[in-house]
Amino acid sequence: MYIAVIHYASDAVGDDITRAFGRTKFFVKSKTMRGDHVEMAVEVFCDDKDMTFAERIRAIEGVEDVTLIQYNGEYHG
């Protein structure tokens, strides 16, 4: 399981991002909008060998960056 943090310009790009996940199971956990920029945090269920969704998202015009964080479902702090 991963958390994908995606920064992009314009909320219109969000639909393209969700389509880019394809058959990969995911849940949008948060979406923060600052002016024309958006940060979306997505919980992604995938195999370490199949990260093609990240490359598809990076290729979308308007996507600034994609960060993948391995996540086991627990927060400590």
Phi, psi and omega per residue, in radians:
M1 nan 2.462 3.138
Y2 -2.320 2.750 2.888
I3 -1.880 2.179 3.068
A4 -1.806 2.173 3.069
V5 -1.883 2.080 -3.020
I6 -2.114 2.196 3.056
H7 -1.857 2.315 3.129
Y8 -2.643 2.809 -3.136
A9 -1.718 2.286 3.067
S10 1.395 2.216 -3.125
D11 -1.128 -0.373 -3.139
A12 -1.099 -0.447 -3.135
V13 -1.234 -0.386 -3.088
G14 -0.978 -0.680 3.120
D15 -1.134 -0.698 3.101
D16 -1.106 -0.661 3.139
I17 -1.126 -0.824 -3.112
T18 -1.125 -0.608 3.071
R19 -1.167 -0.570 -3.098
A20 -1.161 -0.356 3.089
F21 -1.181 -0.382 3.107
G22 1.028 -2.216 -3.108
R23 -1.517 -0.027 3.132
T24 -1.196 2.254 3.142
K25 -1.270 2.279 -3.127
F26 -2.655 2.763 3.054
F27 -2.385 2.258 3.048
V28 -1.287 2.134 -3.101
K29 -1.698 -0.602 3.101
S30 -2.755 2.771 3.119
K31 -2.553 2.081 -3.128
T32 -2.018 2.205 -3.128
M33 -1.947 2.182 3.099
R34 -2.212 1.811 -3.091
G35 1.050 -2.153 3.130
D36 -1.608 0.018 -3.086
H37 -1.848 2.525 -3.103
V38 -2.259 2.449 3.000
E39 -2.064 2.167 3.121
M40 -2.060 2.289 3.048
A41 -1.884 2.206 -3.024
V42 -2.239 2.282 3.030
E43 -1.479 2.159 -3.042
V44 -2.114 2.289 3.090
F45 -1.848 1.865 -3.080
C46 -2.639 2.866 3.070
D47 -1.476 2.492 3.123
D48 -0.985 -0.437 -3.098
K49 -1.457 -0.269 -3.089
D50 -2.073 1.413 3.119
M51 -1.890 0.429 -3.082
T52 -1.097 -0.462 3.119
F53 -1.026 -0.625 -3.117
A54 -1.127 -0.704 3.110
E55 -1.197 -0.657 3.096
R56 -1.114 -0.702 3.134
I57 -1.167 -0.780 -3.141
R58 -1.041 -0.511 -3.094
A59 -1.354 -0.201 -3.114
I60 -1.285 2.286 3.112
E61 -1.138 2.253 -3.112
G62 1.843 -0.292 3.088
V63 -1.395 2.168 -3.105
E64 -1.525 -0.776 3.118
D65 -2.842 2.801 3.104
V66 -2.310 2.184 3.086
T67 -2.028 2.234 3.087
L68 -1.878 2.229 -3.130
I69 -2.134 2.134 3.102
Q70 -1.157 2.426 -2.976
Y71 -2.485 2.304 -3.138
N72 -1.871 0.137 3.097
G73 1.650 -0.019 -3.121
E74 -2.153 2.515 3.023
Y75 -2.005 2.367 3.056
H76 -2.126 2.473 3.106
G77 3.094 nan nan
